[in-house]
Structures are given as C-alpha cells and as structure tokens.
Amino acid sequence: MGLHQYHMTEEIDPLTGLFFLSLHKKKSKGMMSKEEEWDYSHSYNMAIYDPKTDQTRYLFDNPYEDDAITHLLYETGYNGASGKVVFNRSSSRIVNTQFAQREPSSKILVCQRIKAQNTFKIWLFDKNTASSQLIAALDDNSSWVLDVKNQKVIAYKRELKGVDFKAFDF
C-alpha cells in the first residue's frame, strides 16, 4: 500500500461541530541543536474537541509517536445536484458514492500506519459515542477502498495467481 501521510492540522465537522486537531511529535532542529520543533510530516493521533460539552477525547489512548494516521475520513453531507455523498476530504480510496440520499453516517474511518510492524490498521470510530473498532490489519502489500453505497471497507492483496479480497462493514 502506498504511503500517503496525513498532514491535516485542524478541521471542523460541519454536521456535529466536532473540532479535529492532529497531534505531532517534536524533533530536533538540527544535529547539534538542543532545540526542538514540531514535526508536521505526520500525525500520530487526533484530539477531538466537542464545543457543546467542552470535552476532549483522543482517537488512540497510547499511540506510538512513530505511527502515523494516513487517512481520516467521514461523511459531511449529500450533494443533491451530483447525487453523491460528500466527505471531509477527497480520496481515491472513496468509491461508489452515487446513490439515493440518506442520512450521513456517524462513522469515522481511520487508517493508521504501524511503522515498527510494516502494517496498516483500519479503525472505525463513532463521532457520537467515541466507540472504536479495529476492523482490519493489513500488510504493506495490501490496499483498501471504502465502498460507500454498500457500506463496506474492501481490503485486497494481489497474489501471484489472483487477488485475495476481504470486506468489512462500515
């Protein structure tokens, strides 16, 4: 799976008002310097602030700073003119978005790169309850798409004589 680091720093969900703020580790300014600066090359966790309740929560309880959030995707509405579900950002991993209007999902899909294991984990979080579920752990040779219409995450790995598919509910 190609590595596309997620650099988002701040974002507000227009449906819930939740404020997402990425967390970054610090790095040395140089080999001889004791000063540190924020390393915005990747985000290892996300703070979620709810201004209605004045509460803050985090996606991951104890993340490693070398791990990285590569994708954070959630539905923000429906575009009646195009007949498509709208997400917080565009991504080639979001497919099959055109269908009859429905209420936006409260799910947040997060892809997390686990550097030490050369794997990716795909998580589902709920905007409203803070519940989380690990739905897939994939090696570097696997990939995935979010099939919005069928509400599935489809993971796949090309093999010598075919493709290994697995689908998970979104």
PyMOL commands that set and color helices and strands:
alter all, ss='L'
color gray80, all
select helices_A, chain A and resi 115-117
alter helices_A, ss='H'
color red, helices_A
select strands_A, chain A and resi 10-12+19-23+26-28+36-38+45-50+55-58+68-79+84-87+94-95+107-114+119-126+132-139+142-147+152-159+162-169
alter strands_A, ss='S'
color yellow, strands_A
deselect
rebuild
show_as cartoon
